[in-house]
Amino acid sequence: MSNAGVPEGVYAERGLFVCFEGGEGAGKSTQAQALADWLGTEGHDVVLTFEPGDTGVGQKIRQIVLSPETGHLADATEALLYAADKSEHLDKIVLPALAAGNVVITDRYVDSTLAYQGAGRAIPPAELEHVARWATGDLRPHLTVLLDLEPGAGLTRVDELVAGRDRIEGEPLEFHQRVRSAFRLLAERDPAHYLVLDARDDVDAIAAAVRTRVAELLA
């Protein structure tokens, strides 16, 4: 993450691009689905997607980066694999949907790379951001919803829902604490394009807050 102040970035002129970010167990998928369902009832064309893995190439990358069987990856290797997934995701799903005037909702995007591989790993933030922004043409979401949750609570939720943790979920608590701090810093840098919500709040209350902000953008 650079220190050059609020980033300018590129924003799609057609459609609406919304991203959900946050640590493990924060409820991103639940809230992304809730927003998609609501927008559908309001008559909007919606594309609900996710990273990594929502393309043919991405599925193979997801298996590599998340499977515990992969074992250790060099930090740069991991970051470049995530960047490749993002590039393919943008080309195959995000850009065509935005060009058609759809609302695109993604569960994770560039911020996850900046938080997990930048703060979580030992990659120089400026170098990593350059790669991630290059891979995505510097396209930014019109709105990023950050579901903020203390990592210990989030990992407990994960353990209650799945049989075992993936490569990233299995990192030490200190790793996830650095990730959380990075997410919060990204939101602080650009409050006009972020909505930060406490992931401990009632699911319906969170969904209502997201709807309110998205409705303002659509108006």
C-alpha positions, 0 to 999 in steps of 0.5 A: 500500500502506497503512502501517496494519499487517496488513490485515484484508480479507474472506475467503470462508467457503466454498471456498478461494481461492489466488493465485499472484503474482510477476514475469515468468517466475517460473513462476506458470502452471506452478505454478497448473496443477500445484496444480490437477492435484493437487487434482483427483486428491484429489477437489476441485472446482477452478476455475483462472483468471487475470488479466487476461482470463479473462472476455469483457470481460476479454479485451478489456481484456487486449488493451488493456493488454498489446498493444504496439500500444496504446502509452502509457497514462496511469498512471490509465487503465491502473490503472482498466482492470486494476481493471475486469478484476478486478471482472468476474473476481470477479463472473463467476468467483471469487465463484460458484466460492467460493460453490459450495465450490470451490477457486479458483486464480488466476494474478494478483490484486490484488497484481499491481496494487499491485506493477505499477501502484503501485510500477512506475508513479507512482500514490500507493499508498494511492489505488491500493489503495483502488481495487483493494480497492473493485473486488474487495470487499476479498476476499483470497485465503486463501493467496498464493504469491509466486514470487520471482525476480530480474527479469533472470532472469525476463525472460530466461525470457520471451525464451526462451519467446515471440517478443516482450515485451508492454507490461508485459514490455517495461518497463525493468529498473528498473521490474521491480525496483520490482515485485519489491520491492513483492511482497516487501513485501506478503508481509512485511506479512501472513505468515500469508496468504503463502508465499514461494518461490524461483522458481529452485528445482526445479519439483517442489520448489516444487509440493511446498511449495505442496501442503503449505501448501494441504493444511494449509488444507484440513484 
